[in-house]
Amino acid sequence: MMSGAEDRPLRAGGLNQGGATMMCNVGGVERPIRIVLGVLFLAVGALADLPPIGAGIMMIVGAVALVTGAIGFCPAWKLFGINTCAPKPSMKQ
């Protein structure tokens, strides 16, 4: 399902365009959970009969969860020093 994104740096702004380097800090089981919850929160925010502020909050939380799960990087996790990505396999044999 994942193509090894956990073991390479992510670049803001696309490939070879410069920008800040983001190391993967969301991985393993957390990544698909964030994606599913993001879609769920977006759907609830859009379709449920919530007051406008509630719908807006649900959609913002859903969008953040979906994006951080999709790109594998969470700024809050970096701030708190949390990393759920699998460590790189050792090159030694």
N, CA, C and O atoms as CSV, one atom per row, in Angstrom:
chain,resi,resn,atom,element,x,y,z
A,1,MET,N,N,0.820,-1.183,0.000
A,1,MET,CA,C,0.000,0.000,0.000
A,1,MET,C,C,0.866,1.250,0.000
A,1,MET,O,O,0.605,2.188,-0.753
A,2,MET,N,N,1.894,1.268,0.839
A,2,MET,CA,C,2.788,2.413,0.867
A,2,MET,C,C,4.029,2.085,0.049
A,2,MET,O,O,4.466,0.935,-0.001
A,3,SER,N,N,4.582,3.088,-0.579
A,3,SER,CA,C,5.688,2.855,-1.506
A,3,SER,C,C,7.031,3.261,-0.917
A,3,SER,O,O,7.891,3.763,-1.641
A,4,GLY,N,N,7.225,3.057,0.353
A,4,GLY,CA,C,8.515,3.367,0.950
A,4,GLY,C,C,8.719,4.838,1.260
A,4,GLY,O,O,9.858,5.277,1.415
A,5,ALA,N,N,7.646,5.611,1.354
A,5,ALA,CA,C,7.779,7.033,1.637
A,5,ALA,C,C,8.363,7.283,3.014
A,5,ALA,O,O,8.870,8.371,3.286
A,6,GLU,N,N,8.297,6.276,3.895
A,6,GLU,CA,C,8.801,6.449,5.248
A,6,GLU,C,C,10.310,6.614,5.280
A,6,GLU,O,O,10.843,7.171,6.240
A,7,ASP,N,N,11.012,6.145,4.257
A,7,ASP,CA,C,12.459,6.141,4.324
A,7,ASP,C,C,13.115,7.204,3.456
A,7,ASP,O,O,14.312,7.121,3.182
A,8,ARG,N,N,12.367,8.181,3.025
A,8,ARG,CA,C,13.000,9.250,2.254
A,8,ARG,C,C,12.402,10.594,2.664
A,8,ARG,O,O,11.238,10.667,3.059
A,9,PRO,N,N,13.197,11.653,2.570
A,9,PRO,CA,C,12.691,12.972,2.948
A,9,PRO,C,C,11.649,13.458,1.952
A,9,PRO,O,O,11.704,13.133,0.766
A,10,LEU,N,N,10.714,14.230,2.444
A,10,LEU,CA,C,9.697,14.843,1.604
A,10,LEU,C,C,10.087,16.295,1.397
A,10,LEU,O,O,10.593,16.936,2.319
A,11,ARG,N,N,9.860,16.823,0.205
A,11,ARG,CA,C,10.220,18.201,-0.083
A,11,ARG,C,C,8.967,19.028,-0.306
A,11,ARG,O,O,8.099,18.658,-1.097
A,12,ALA,N,N,8.880,20.131,0.386
A,12,ALA,CA,C,7.797,21.074,0.129
A,12,ALA,C,C,8.091,21.766,-1.189
A,12,ALA,O,O,9.225,22.177,-1.436
A,13,GLY,N,N,7.100,21.896,-2.021
A,13,GLY,CA,C,7.297,22.590,-3.284
A,13,GLY,C,C,7.644,21.664,-4.429
A,13,GLY,O,O,7.932,22.148,-5.524
A,14,GLY,N,N,7.630,20.374,-4.234
A,14,GLY,CA,C,7.875,19.438,-5.321
A,14,GLY,C,C,9.328,19.035,-5.436
A,14,GLY,O,O,10.181,19.503,-4.681
A,15,LEU,N,N,9.595,18.169,-6.382
A,15,LEU,CA,C,10.944,17.660,-6.584
A,15,LEU,C,C,11.832,18.709,-7.222
A,15,LEU,O,O,11.431,19.384,-8.170
A,16,ASN,N,N,13.039,18.841,-6.696
A,16,ASN,CA,C,14.075,19.720,-7.245
A,16,ASN,C,C,13.633,21.167,-7.399
A,16,ASN,O,O,14.114,21.872,-8.286
A,17,GLN,N,N,12.722,21.614,-6.546
A,17,GLN,CA,C,12.302,23.002,-6.605
A,17,GLN,C,C,12.727,23.761,-5.356
A,17,GLN,O,O,12.313,24.902,-5.155
A,18,GLY,N,N,13.540,23.147,-4.527
A,18,GLY,CA,C,13.949,23.811,-3.297
A,18,GLY,C,C,12.859,23.700,-2.253
A,18,GLY,O,O,11.996,22.826,-2.342
A,19,GLY,N,N,12.890,24.559,-1.284
A,19,GLY,CA,C,11.891,24.529,-0.225
A,19,GLY,C,C,12.404,23.774,0.984
A,19,GLY,O,O,13.529,23.273,0.983
A,20,ALA,N,N,11.592,23.695,1.996
A,20,ALA,CA,C,11.971,23.042,3.249
A,20,ALA,C,C,11.880,21.529,3.107
A,20,ALA,O,O,10.993,21.009,2.431
A,21,THR,N,N,12.808,20.832,3.752
A,21,THR,CA,C,12.771,19.379,3.749
A,21,THR,C,C,11.936,18.902,4.929
A,21,THR,O,O,12.152,19.334,6.062
A,22,MET,N,N,10.988,18.015,4.667
A,22,MET,CA,C,10.150,17.448,5.713
A,22,MET,C,C,10.437,15.954,5.777
A,22,MET,O,O,10.267,15.243,4.787
A,23,MET,N,N,10.867,15.483,6.928
A,23,MET,CA,C,11.080,14.055,7.102
A,23,MET,C,C,9.755,13.426,7.512
A,23,MET,O,O,8.974,14.032,8.246
A,24,CYS,N,N,9.505,12.224,7.041
A,24,CYS,CA,C,8.290,11.508,7.391
A,24,CYS,C,C,8.233,11.309,8.904
A,24,CYS,O,O,9.192,10.820,9.502
A,25,ASN,N,N,7.124,11.683,9.519
A,25,ASN,CA,C,6.939,11.423,10.940
A,25,ASN,C,C,5.570,10.822,11.239
A,25,ASN,O,O,5.198,10.669,12.403
A,26,VAL,N,N,4.823,10.484,10.197
A,26,VAL,CA,C,3.531,9.803,10.338
A,26,VAL,C,C,3.607,8.540,9.490
A,26,VAL,O,O,3.742,8.619,8.269
A,27,GLY,N,N,3.523,7.401,10.118
A,27,GLY,CA,C,3.645,6.153,9.366
A,27,GLY,C,C,2.942,5.014,10.057
A,27,GLY,O,O,2.205,5.200,11.025
A,28,GLY,N,N,3.184,3.843,9.543
A,28,GLY,CA,C,2.607,2.639,10.125
A,28,GLY,C,C,1.096,2.642,10.058
A,28,GLY,O,O,0.513,2.962,9.022
A,29,VAL,N,N,0.471,2.291,11.149
A,29,VAL,CA,C,-0.991,2.211,11.228
A,29,VAL,C,C,-1.608,3.598,11.300
A,29,VAL,O,O,-2.751,3.791,10.886
A,30,GLU,N,N,-0.868,4.556,11.817
A,30,GLU,CA,C,-1.414,5.904,12.007
A,30,GLU,C,C,-1.800,6.569,10.684
A,30,GLU,O,O,-2.787,7.302,10.617
A,31,ARG,N,N,-1.035,6.316,9.661
A,31,ARG,CA,C,-1.269,6.981,8.375
A,31,ARG,C,C,-2.633,6.637,7.767
A,31,ARG,O,O,-3.389,7.555,7.449
A,32,PRO,N,N,-2.983,5.353,7.590
A,32,PRO,CA,C,-4.315,5.062,7.049
A,32,PRO,C,C,-5.444,5.464,7.996
A,32,PRO,O,O,-6.538,5.796,7.540
A,33,ILE,N,N,-5.194,5.438,9.313
A,33,ILE,CA,C,-6.226,5.883,10.255
A,33,ILE,C,C,-6.503,7.368,10.058
A,33,ILE,O,O,-7.661,7.783,10.065
A,34,ARG,N,N,-5.467,8.166,9.883
A,34,ARG,CA,C,-5.657,9.599,9.639
A,34,ARG,C,C,-6.442,9.837,8.345
A,34,ARG,O,O,-7.314,10.704,8.292
A,35,ILE,N,N,-6.129,9.066,7.313
A,35,ILE,CA,C,-6.820,9.250,6.034
A,35,ILE,C,C,-8.303,8.909,6.175
A,35,ILE,O,O,-9.159,9.662,5.711
A,36,VAL,N,N,-8.608,7.790,6.808
A,36,VAL,CA,C,-10.007,7.385,6.989
A,36,VAL,C,C,-10.752,8.395,7.860
A,36,VAL,O,O,-11.863,8.801,7.521
A,37,LEU,N,N,-10.149,8.802,8.977
A,37,LEU,CA,C,-10.807,9.783,9.845
A,37,LEU,C,C,-10.973,11.126,9.141
A,37,LEU,O,O,-11.978,11.809,9.340
A,38,GLY,N,N,-10.000,11.508,8.323
A,38,GLY,CA,C,-10.111,12.756,7.576
A,38,GLY,C,C,-11.298,12.744,6.626
A,38,GLY,O,O,-12.063,13.707,6.563
A,39,VAL,N,N,-11.448,11.657,5.893
A,39,VAL,CA,C,-12.594,11.535,4.976
A,39,VAL,C,C,-13.903,11.525,5.760
A,39,VAL,O,O,-14.879,12.160,5.361
A,40,LEU,N,N,-13.917,10.798,6.880
A,40,LEU,CA,C,-15.122,10.719,7.711
A,40,LEU,C,C,-15.506,12.089,8.257
A,40,LEU,O,O,-16.670,12.482,8.178
A,41,PHE,N,N,-14.535,12.823,8.813
A,41,PHE,CA,C,-14.829,14.152,9.357
A,41,PHE,C,C,-15.276,15.123,8.269
A,41,PHE,O,O,-16.170,15.937,8.501
A,42,LEU,N,N,-14.670,15.047,7.090
A,42,LEU,CA,C,-15.103,15.904,5.986
A,42,LEU,C,C,-16.544,15.594,5.589
A,42,LEU,O,O,-17.332,16.504,5.333
A,43,ALA,N,N,-16.883,14.310,5.540
A,43,ALA,CA,C,-18.249,13.916,5.182
A,43,ALA,C,C,-19.245,14.377,6.243
A,43,ALA,O,O,-20.307,14.899,5.906
A,44,VAL,N,N,-18.917,14.191,7.505
A,44,VAL,CA,C,-19.817,14.625,8.579
A,44,VAL,C,C,-19.978,16.140,8.542
A,44,VAL,O,O,-21.093,16.646,8.672
A,45,GLY,N,N,-18.884,16.866,8.367
A,45,GLY,CA,C,-18.963,18.318,8.301
A,45,GLY,C,C,-19.805,18.809,7.135
A,45,GLY,O,O,-20.505,19.816,7.250
A,46,ALA,N,N,-19.741,18.105,6.019
A,46,ALA,CA,C,-20.479,18.533,4.830
A,46,ALA,C,C,-21.935,18.070,4.842
A,46,ALA,O,O,-22.812,18.781,4.352
A,47,LEU,N,N,-22.199,16.888,5.396
A,47,LEU,CA,C,-23.520,16.288,5.248
A,47,LEU,C,C,-24.390,16.318,6.501
A,47,LEU,O,O,-25.616,16.260,6.396
A,48,ALA,N,N,-23.785,16.406,7.674
A,48,ALA,CA,C,-24.573,16.391,8.912
A,48,ALA,C,C,-25.252,17.741,9.112
A,48,ALA,O,O,-24.803,18.767,8.601
A,49,ASP,N,N,-26.329,17.711,9.857
A,49,ASP,CA,C,-27.079,18.936,10.143
A,49,ASP,C,C,-26.470,19.616,11.363
A,49,ASP,O,O,-27.052,19.622,12.448
A,50,LEU,N,N,-25.283,20.191,11.160
A,50,LEU,CA,C,-24.563,20.866,12.237
A,50,LEU,C,C,-24.677,22.371,12.053
A,50,LEU,O,O,-24.897,22.855,10.943
A,51,PRO,N,N,-24.525,23.112,13.155
A,51,PRO,CA,C,-24.455,24.573,12.989
A,51,PRO,C,C,-23.218,24.920,12.148
A,51,PRO,O,O,-22.263,24.144,12.106
A,52,PRO,N,N,-23.231,26.050,11.498
A,52,PRO,CA,C,-22.106,26.401,10.607
A,52,PRO,C,C,-20.737,26.313,11.274
A,52,PRO,O,O,-19.782,25.862,10.642
A,53,ILE,N,N,-20.614,26.731,12.533
A,53,ILE,CA,C,-19.306,26.677,13.192
A,53,ILE,C,C,-18.886,25.228,13.417
A,53,ILE,O,O,-17.710,24.895,13.271
A,54,GLY,N,N,-19.830,24.369,13.769
A,54,GLY,CA,C,-19.526,22.950,13.965
A,54,GLY,C,C,-19.117,22.285,12.667
A,54,GLY,O,O,-18.167,21.503,12.633
A,55,ALA,N,N,-19.835,22.596,11.597
A,55,ALA,CA,C,-19.493,22.034,10.285
A,55,ALA,C,C,-18.109,22.512,9.842
A,55,ALA,O,O,-17.321,21.739,9.296
A,56,GLY,N,N,-17.826,23.778,10.079
A,56,GLY,CA,C,-16.518,24.323,9.703
A,56,GLY,C,C,-15.379,23.664,10.466
A,56,GLY,O,O,-14.342,23.337,9.890
A,57,ILE,N,N,-15.580,23.471,11.768
A,57,ILE,CA,C,-14.551,22.823,12.586
A,57,ILE,C,C,-14.336,21.386,12.124
A,57,ILE,O,O,-13.194,20.944,11.991
A,58,MET,N,N,-15.419,20.654,11.878
A,58,MET,CA,C,-15.299,19.264,11.415
A,58,MET,C,C,-14.549,19.202,10.083
A,58,MET,O,O,-13.722,18.314,9.877
A,59,MET,N,N,-14.834,20.130,9.194
A,59,MET,CA,C,-14.182,20.105,7.890
A,59,MET,C,C,-12.697,20.485,7.993
A,59,MET,O,O,-11.870,19.937,7.264
A,60,ILE,N,N,-12.360,21.403,8.877
A,60,ILE,CA,C,-10.959,21.774,9.059
A,60,ILE,C,C,-10.182,20.602,9.667
A,60,ILE,O,O,-9.092,20.267,9.205
A,61,VAL,N,N,-10.751,19.986,10.702
A,61,VAL,CA,C,-10.089,18.839,11.330
A,61,VAL,C,C,-9.944,17.702,10.322
A,61,VAL,O,O,-8.902,17.049,10.268
A,62,GLY,N,N,-10.982,17.465,9.526
A,62,GLY,CA,C,-10.926,16.421,8.506
A,62,GLY,C,C,-9.874,16.698,7.447
A,62,GLY,O,O,-9.151,15.794,7.029
A,63,ALA,N,N,-9.789,17.945,7.013
A,63,ALA,CA,C,-8.799,18.298,5.991
A,63,ALA,C,C,-7.374,18.143,6.521
A,63,ALA,O,O,-6.497,17.651,5.811
A,64,VAL,N,N,-7.144,18.562,7.765
A,64,VAL,CA,C,-5.809,18.421,8.359
A,64,VAL,C,C,-5.437,16.951,8.491
A,64,VAL,O,O,-4.324,16.555,8.145
A,65,ALA,N,N,-6.371,16.138,8.994
A,65,ALA,CA,C,-6.095,14.708,9.153
A,65,ALA,C,C,-5.824,14.052,7.798
A,65,ALA,O,O,-4.896,13.254,7.671
A,66,LEU,N,N,-6.619,14.380,6.802
A,66,LEU,CA,C,-6.451,13.793,5.471
A,66,LEU,C,C,-5.109,14.189,4.843
A,66,LEU,O,O,-4.404,13.337,4.302
A,67,VAL,N,N,-4.763,15.448,4.912
A,67,VAL,CA,C,-3.514,15.920,4.299
A,67,VAL,C,C,-2.292,15.354,5.025
A,67,VAL,O,O,-1.348,14.897,4.381
A,68,THR,N,N,-2.302,15.382,6.359
A,68,THR,CA,C,-1.142,14.865,7.088
A,68,THR,C,C,-0.987,13.359,6.886
A,68,THR,O,O,0.134,12.851,6.844
A,69,GLY,N,N,-2.101,12.648,6.763
A,69,GLY,CA,C,-2.018,11.220,6.478
A,69,GLY,C,C,-1.517,10.955,5.065
A,69,GLY,O,O,-0.742,10.025,4.840
A,70,ALA,N,N,-1.955,11.764,4.126
A,70,ALA,CA,C,-1.577,11.560,2.727
A,70,ALA,C,C,-0.095,11.864,2.484
A,70,ALA,O,O,0.569,11.137,1.746
A,71,ILE,N,N,0.427,12.931,3.097
A,71,ILE,CA,C,1.827,13.281,2.838
A,71,ILE,C,C,2.790,12.646,3.834
A,71,ILE,O,O,3.999,12.635,3.599
A,72,GLY,N,N,2.275,12.118,4.943
A,72,GLY,CA,C,3.133,11.443,5.917
A,72,GLY,C,C,3.927,12.378,6.809
A,72,GLY,O,O,4.930,11.970,7.395
A,73,PHE,N,N,3.494,13.620,6.921
A,73,PHE,CA,C,4.194,14.590,7.762
A,73,PHE,C,C,3.174,15.390,8.553
A,73,PHE,O,O,2.180,15.860,7.999
A,74,CYS,N,N,3.420,15.547,9.850
A,74,CYS,CA,C,2.558,16.339,10.723
A,74,CYS,C,C,3.413,17.361,11.461
A,74,CYS,O,O,4.285,16.976,12.240
A,75,PRO,N,N,3.187,18.656,11.237
A,75,PRO,CA,C,3.977,19.680,11.926
A,75,PRO,C,C,3.858,19.592,13.448
A,75,PRO,O,O,4.832,19.857,14.153
A,76,ALA,N,N,2.693,19.229,13.963
A,76,ALA,CA,C,2.523,19.110,15.419
A,76,ALA,C,C,3.391,17.981,15.970
A,76,ALA,O,O,3.992,18.124,17.035
A,77,TRP,N,N,3.458,16.859,15.252
A,77,TRP,CA,C,4.311,15.749,15.705
A,77,TRP,C,C,5.770,16.183,15.711
A,77,TRP,O,O,6.517,15.809,16.614
A,78,LYS,N,N,6.187,16.963,14.725
A,78,LYS,CA,C,7.570,17.462,14.694
A,78,LYS,C,C,7.827,18.369,15.893
A,78,LYS,O,O,8.881,18.278,16.522
A,79,LEU,N,N,6.883,19.235,16.212
A,79,LEU,CA,C,7.011,20.150,17.341
A,79,LEU,C,C,7.187,19.383,18.656
A,79,LEU,O,O,7.987,19.780,19.504
A,80,PHE,N,N,6.441,18.285,18.826
A,80,PHE,CA,C,6.510,17.492,20.056
A,80,PHE,C,C,7.545,16.378,19.996
A,80,PHE,O,O,7.724,15.651,20.974
A,81,GLY,N,N,8.231,16.232,18.864
A,81,GLY,CA,C,9.279,15.217,18.740
A,81,GLY,C,C,8.745,13.800,18.592
A,81,GLY,O,O,9.430,12.843,18.956
A,82,ILE,N,N,7.536,13.650,18.066
A,82,ILE,CA,C,6.927,12.329,17.881
A,82,ILE,C,C,7.197,11.854,16.466
A,82,ILE,O,O,7.081,12.627,15.515
A,83,ASN,N,N,7.556,10.589,16.323
A,83,ASN,CA,C,7.786,10.004,15.005
A,83,ASN,C,C,7.261,8.580,15.015
A,83,ASN,O,O,7.773,7.732,15.746
A,84,THR,N,N,6.236,8.310,14.203
A,84,THR,CA,C,5.655,6.959,14.145
A,84,THR,C,C,6.067,6.212,12.883
A,84,THR,O,O,5.559,5.123,12.616
A,85,CYS,N,N,6.986,6.787,12.103
A,85,CYS,CA,C,7.509,6.080,10.930
A,85,CYS,C,C,8.433,4.962,11.383
A,85,CYS,O,O,9.113,5.066,12.404
A,86,ALA,N,N,8.443,3.901,10.607
A,86,ALA,CA,C,9.365,2.798,10.887
A,86,ALA,C,C,10.794,3.279,10.663
A,86,ALA,O,O,11.051,4.025,9.718
A,87,PRO,N,N,11.726,2.863,11.518
A,87,PRO,CA,C,13.126,3.257,11.293
A,87,PRO,C,C,13.657,2.660,10.011
A,87,PRO,O,O,13.181,1.622,9.550
A,88,LYS,N,N,14.654,3.326,9.434
A,88,LYS,CA,C,15.275,2.827,8.206
A,88,LYS,C,C,15.927,1.486,8.491
A,88,LYS,O,O,16.530,1.297,9.547
A,89,PRO,N,N,15.811,0.551,7.550
A,89,PRO,CA,C,16.518,-0.717,7.752
A,89,PRO,C,C,18.029,-0.478,7.693
A,89,PRO,O,O,18.508,0.345,6.914
A,90,SER,N,N,18.760,-1.201,8.518
A,90,SER,CA,C,20.202,-1.030,8.581
A,90,SER,C,C,20.851,-1.574,7.326
A,90,SER,O,O,20.415,-2.592,6.788
A,91,MET,N,N,21.875,-0.913,6.862
A,91,MET,CA,C,22.597,-1.362,5.683
A,91,MET,C,C,23.572,-2.489,6.009
A,91,MET,O,O,24.064,-3.162,5.104
A,92,LYS,N,N,23.856,-2.700,7.303
A,92,LYS,CA,C,24.801,-3.739,7.707
A,92,LYS,C,C,24.158,-5.112,7.596
A,92,LYS,O,O,22.961,-5.272,7.834
A,93,GLN,N,N,24.969,-6.102,7.229
A,93,GLN,CA,C,24.462,-7.479,7.146
A,93,GLN,C,C,25.320,-8.402,7.936
A,93,GLN,O,O,25.052,-9.602,7.987
